Amino acid sequence: MNEENHRYLWLVIAALLGLFVGGKWNISLAAWIAPVFFIRFFRDSEDGWRNFFLLWAASAVPTIISWRGATAMNFGSPMIEPVFFALTTPITLIPYVVDRRYYRRFGSSAWLTLVFPVSVAAVDFLTVSNSPFGTFGAGAYTQRGFVAAMQIASVTGLWGIPFVMGWFAAGVNHIWEGRAGSSRFGVVFAGLLVLILGIGFGRALLADRPGQSASIAGFSLPNGKLQALIQLHAGDEADFRRAVDELHAEELDQIRKLADGGARIIVLQEGAGVGFGDQIESLIRGASAIANENDSYVVLPTFDLGKTPPENVVRIIDPTGAVALTHVKYGGNQFEGSLKGDGVLRTIDTPHGKLSAVICWDADFPNVIKQAGAQNVGLLLVPSNDWLEVKDIHAGMAVFRAVENGMTLFRQTGQGVSLVADPYGRTINRVDAFEENAAGFSGIQNRATPIGSVDTLYPSVGDGVGHAMLVGLFGLLVGWVLPLFHGRSK
């Protein structure tokens, strides 16, 4: 097989691996290996423009397939999602263009292995850090479940992870080319990677369990129940009220059952208290009475359809029956048309540690959730509601907030994955509503949960690493452009 055919083989391998990078069928290792072959294909290409379009297709098509139906855009026109991915893919390919430019100008040397990872991390930061969608699509999320790599987020946030993966891809290519000194570089390169991942693995493996624990229980509505009620709201009001009253009575019975069984904290899914204002107030009174009778905390999410815009709120009711915390959802409001919250996290001190609560999409904004780490929150409660295609992606994203801020996360999800994760991102409990055959409530979790705050650097560092990568990319672009002007001046 000649060299040209080899290059196309590398492109095909990278494209096939792309099906398993970040989307519904995520395999952490694929995100490390695919860029190795993309770099190998594009660096040696003589016709840069033609091969850029091949790179574009080989990146966009697997992304469109593996993310199909997993974004909120899919609830509009079915064509919005694939068009969005097709049009935004060239932005994510900037690192390959920068890498090729420096490679073809300077050749292969050890310092050039930093060009690609700096570019990757910078573009990742630039495209998702200020997105109204939150951090959906961030490169770090490809490592969900790979606990050793996830620990990097406790120091750098999301942005250090794509840097390390990018350096792996560039380093392997440097060794692959077999230039002088590549063997010596390979030893140092492998040693540093082993050290980084080894520290991460050791951090999770050797971690002490938090000193406190509490019996926490949660439950979600049957799949499709919430959507059916919202659709019913558009029809006859009397039928809607009747259905909501019946649901609230069943929810109060379930709360009482779990409290009687010893649960000290009871969590419902996002929007479980859907209804009009008077119905929500009645549900709050009922939950308050149960909390008071059983010395429990009730985490009660409500969705008030009687207000314009609707209000998506979570309350924590304490054992006195008082509402001790109220949080209005601030993430994803543009899709559900609800009132936008202020993004300020409230906390309450309890015998079980310091608690806070956000709602579903809120957890996709690490720069907001870092308030929890700064305030030493021991348990973040995240009532959520997903759908089939996004269930694993979204649940995996939320776990990174636990690692970044060193806290336990309890996520109770309708139509998705409910889970408990410790401050190191290890899954303590997981329930998939689509794998159950529950006749009534779904996603039921009920277990003793360790609660505690672990010190991490991320709440202090914030997006500092991301900004540093952005400065690095700017420098690389200046280094690219200046020689062009210099040549023209001659």
Secondary structure as the mmCIF struct_conf table of DSSP 4:
data_model
#
loop_
_struct_conf.conf_type_id
_struct_conf.id
_struct_conf.beg_label_comp_id
_struct_conf.beg_label_asym_id
_struct_conf.beg_label_seq_id
_struct_conf.end_label_comp_id
_struct_conf.end_label_asym_id
_struct_conf.end_label_seq_id
HELX_RH_AL_P HELX_RH_AL_P1 GLU A 3 GLY A 18
TURN_TY1_P TURN_TY1_P1 LEU A 19 PHE A 20
BEND BEND1 VAL A 21 GLY A 23
TURN_TY1_P TURN_TY1_P2 LYS A 24 TRP A 25
HELX_RH_AL_P HELX_RH_AL_P2 SER A 28 ARG A 43
TURN_TY1_P TURN_TY1_P3 ASP A 44 ASP A 44
BEND BEND2 GLU A 46 ASP A 47
HELX_RH_AL_P HELX_RH_AL_P3 GLY A 48 SER A 66
TURN_TY1_P TURN_TY1_P4 TRP A 67 GLY A 69
BEND BEND3 THR A 71 THR A 71
HELX_RH_3T_P HELX_RH_3T_P1 ALA A 72 PHE A 75
BEND BEND4 GLY A 76 GLY A 76
TURN_TY1_P TURN_TY1_P5 PRO A 78 MET A 79
HELX_RH_AL_P HELX_RH_AL_P4 ILE A 80 THR A 92
TURN_TY1_P TURN_TY1_P6 LEU A 93 LEU A 93
HELX_RH_AL_P HELX_RH_AL_P5 ILE A 94 PHE A 106
BEND BEND5 SER A 108 SER A 108
HELX_RH_3T_P HELX_RH_3T_P2 ALA A 110 LEU A 114
HELX_RH_AL_P HELX_RH_AL_P6 VAL A 115 VAL A 128
TURN_TY1_P TURN_TY1_P7 SER A 129 ASN A 130
TURN_TY1_P TURN_TY1_P8 PRO A 132 GLY A 137
HELX_RH_3T_P HELX_RH_3T_P3 GLY A 139 GLN A 143
TURN_TY1_P TURN_TY1_P9 ARG A 144 GLY A 145
HELX_RH_AL_P HELX_RH_AL_P7 VAL A 147 MET A 150
TURN_TY1_P TURN_TY1_P10 GLN A 151 ILE A 152
HELX_RH_AL_P HELX_RH_AL_P8 ALA A 153 THR A 156
HELX_RH_3T_P HELX_RH_3T_P4 GLY A 157 TRP A 159
HELX_RH_AL_P HELX_RH_AL_P9 GLY A 160 GLU A 177
TURN_TY1_P TURN_TY1_P11 GLY A 178 GLY A 178
TURN_TY1_P TURN_TY1_P12 ALA A 180 GLY A 181
HELX_RH_AL_P HELX_RH_AL_P10 SER A 182 LEU A 205
TURN_TY1_P TURN_TY1_P13 LEU A 206 LEU A 206
HELX_LH_PP_P HELX_LH_PP_P1 ALA A 207 PRO A 210
BEND BEND6 GLY A 211 GLY A 211
STRN STRN1 GLN A 212 SER A 220
HELX_LH_PP_P HELX_LH_PP_P2 LEU A 221 PRO A 222
TURN_TY1_P TURN_TY1_P14 ASN A 223 GLY A 224
HELX_RH_AL_P HELX_RH_AL_P11 LYS A 225 HIS A 233
TURN_TY1_P TURN_TY1_P15 ALA A 234 ALA A 234
BEND BEND7 GLY A 235 GLY A 235
HELX_RH_AL_P HELX_RH_AL_P12 GLU A 237 ASP A 260
TURN_TY1_P TURN_TY1_P16 GLY A 261 GLY A 262
BEND BEND8 ARG A 264 ARG A 264
STRN STRN2 ILE A 265 LEU A 268
TURN_TY1_P TURN_TY1_P17 GLU A 270 ALA A 272
STRN STRN3 GLY A 273 GLY A 275
HELX_RH_AL_P HELX_RH_AL_P13 GLY A 277 ASN A 294
TURN_TY1_P TURN_TY1_P18 ASP A 295 ASP A 295
STRN STRN4 TYR A 297 ASP A 304
TURN_TY1_P TURN_TY1_P19 LEU A 305 GLY A 306
BEND BEND9 LYS A 307 PRO A 309
STRN STRN5 GLU A 311 ILE A 317
TURN_TY1_P TURN_TY1_P20 PRO A 319 THR A 320
BEND BEND10 GLY A 321 GLY A 321
STRN STRN6 VAL A 323 VAL A 328
BEND BEND11 GLY A 331 GLY A 332
HELX_RH_AL_P HELX_RH_AL_P14 ASN A 333 GLU A 336
TURN_TY1_P TURN_TY1_P21 GLY A 337 GLY A 337
HELX_LH_PP_P HELX_LH_PP_P3 SER A 338 LYS A 340
HELX_LH_PP_P HELX_LH_PP_P4 VAL A 344 ARG A 346
STRN STRN7 THR A 347 THR A 350
TURN_TY1_P TURN_TY1_P22 PRO A 351 HIS A 352
STRN STRN8 GLY A 353 ALA A 357
HELX_RH_3T_P HELX_RH_3T_P5 CYS A 360 ASP A 364
HELX_RH_AL_P HELX_RH_AL_P15 PRO A 366 ALA A 374
TURN_TY1_P TURN_TY1_P23 GLN A 375 ASN A 376
BEND BEND12 GLY A 378 GLY A 378
STRN STRN9 LEU A 379 ASN A 385
HELX_RH_3T_P HELX_RH_3T_P6 LEU A 388 VAL A 390
HELX_RH_AL_P HELX_RH_AL_P16 LYS A 391 ASN A 405
TURN_TY1_P TURN_TY1_P24 GLY A 406 GLY A 406
STRN STRN10 THR A 408 GLY A 414
TURN_TY1_P TURN_TY1_P25 GLN A 415 GLN A 415
BEND BEND13 GLY A 416 GLY A 416
STRN STRN11 VAL A 417 ALA A 421
TURN_TY1_P TURN_TY1_P26 PRO A 423 TYR A 424
BEND BEND14 GLY A 425 GLY A 425
STRN STRN12 THR A 427 ASP A 432
HELX_RH_3T_P HELX_RH_3T_P7 ALA A 433 GLU A 435
BEND BEND15 ALA A 439 PHE A 441
STRN STRN13 SER A 442 ILE A 451
BEND BEND16 LEU A 457 LEU A 457
HELX_RH_AL_P HELX_RH_AL_P17 TYR A 458 VAL A 461
TURN_TY1_P TURN_TY1_P27 GLY A 462 ASP A 463
HELX_RH_AL_P HELX_RH_AL_P18 GLY A 464 SER A 489
#
